[in-house]
Amino acid sequence: MENPDQETLERWHKDPNNWKWGLFYYNPDDKRIFPPKRAAWMGFTLNFSNRKSVLVFLMILALIVGLLYFLPAHK
């Protein structure tokens, strides 16, 4: 669905089948990269069914690992 209405977005968000282990949002019909978390006041999460989201996740992970690896250790 290219431009879902607010009602559809809410239905997707509340559907427990779109939340793997209650933590990871996985909905192939939802094209958003950053949908709201289950508790919307907590911010956003990644839609792991969207390839762009997985790429964003891997880039953030690589950045964190790179920073930890290349920053000098304090003694």
C-alpha positions as CSV (number, residue, x, y, z in Angstrom):
1,M,0.0,0.0,0.0
2,E,1.6,3.2,-1.2
3,N,-0.1,5.8,1.0
4,P,-2.1,4.1,3.8
5,D,-4.5,6.2,5.8
6,Q,-4.1,6.9,9.5
7,E,-6.6,4.1,10.4
8,T,-4.6,1.5,8.5
9,L,-1.3,2.7,10.1
10,E,-2.9,2.3,13.6
11,R,-4.3,-1.1,12.7
12,W,-0.8,-2.3,11.6
13,H,0.8,-0.8,14.7
14,K,-1.6,-2.5,17.1
15,D,-1.5,-5.9,15.3
16,P,0.6,-8.3,17.5
17,N,1.5,-10.3,14.4
18,N,3.6,-7.3,13.2
19,W,5.7,-7.4,16.3
20,K,8.3,-10.3,16.5
21,W,9.0,-11.2,20.1
22,G,7.1,-8.1,21.1
23,L,10.2,-5.9,20.2
24,F,10.9,-5.9,16.5
25,Y,8.4,-4.4,14.0
26,Y,8.1,-6.5,10.9
27,N,5.4,-5.6,8.4
28,P,6.0,-6.0,4.7
29,D,2.9,-3.9,3.8
30,D,4.3,-0.9,5.8
31,K,6.8,1.0,3.7
32,R,7.9,3.3,6.4
33,I,11.5,3.0,7.6
34,F,10.9,4.4,11.1
35,P,7.5,3.5,12.4
36,P,6.6,4.4,16.1
37,K,7.5,2.0,18.8
38,R,4.8,0.0,20.6
39,A,4.7,2.7,23.2
40,A,4.7,5.7,20.8
41,W,5.9,8.1,23.4
42,M,9.3,6.2,23.4
43,G,10.2,7.3,19.9
44,F,10.7,5.2,16.8
45,T,11.9,1.8,15.8
46,L,12.9,0.1,12.5
47,N,10.6,-1.8,10.2
48,F,12.8,-4.9,9.7
49,S,10.8,-6.0,6.7
50,N,12.0,-2.9,4.8
51,R,15.5,-3.4,3.2
52,K,16.3,0.3,3.7
53,S,15.6,-0.1,7.5
54,V,18.0,-3.1,7.7
55,L,20.6,-1.1,5.8
56,V,20.2,1.8,8.3
57,F,20.5,-0.6,11.2
58,L,23.7,-2.1,9.8
59,M,25.2,1.3,9.1
60,I,24.5,2.4,12.7
61,L,25.9,-0.8,14.0
62,A,29.0,-0.4,11.9
63,L,29.5,3.2,13.1
64,I,29.3,2.1,16.7
65,V,31.7,-0.8,16.2
66,G,34.0,1.4,14.2
67,L,34.0,4.1,16.9
68,L,34.7,1.6,19.6
69,Y,37.5,0.0,17.6
70,F,39.3,3.2,16.5
71,L,38.9,5.4,19.5
72,P,42.0,5.2,21.8
73,A,41.4,3.3,25.0
74,H,41.8,5.4,28.2
75,K,44.2,3.9,30.7
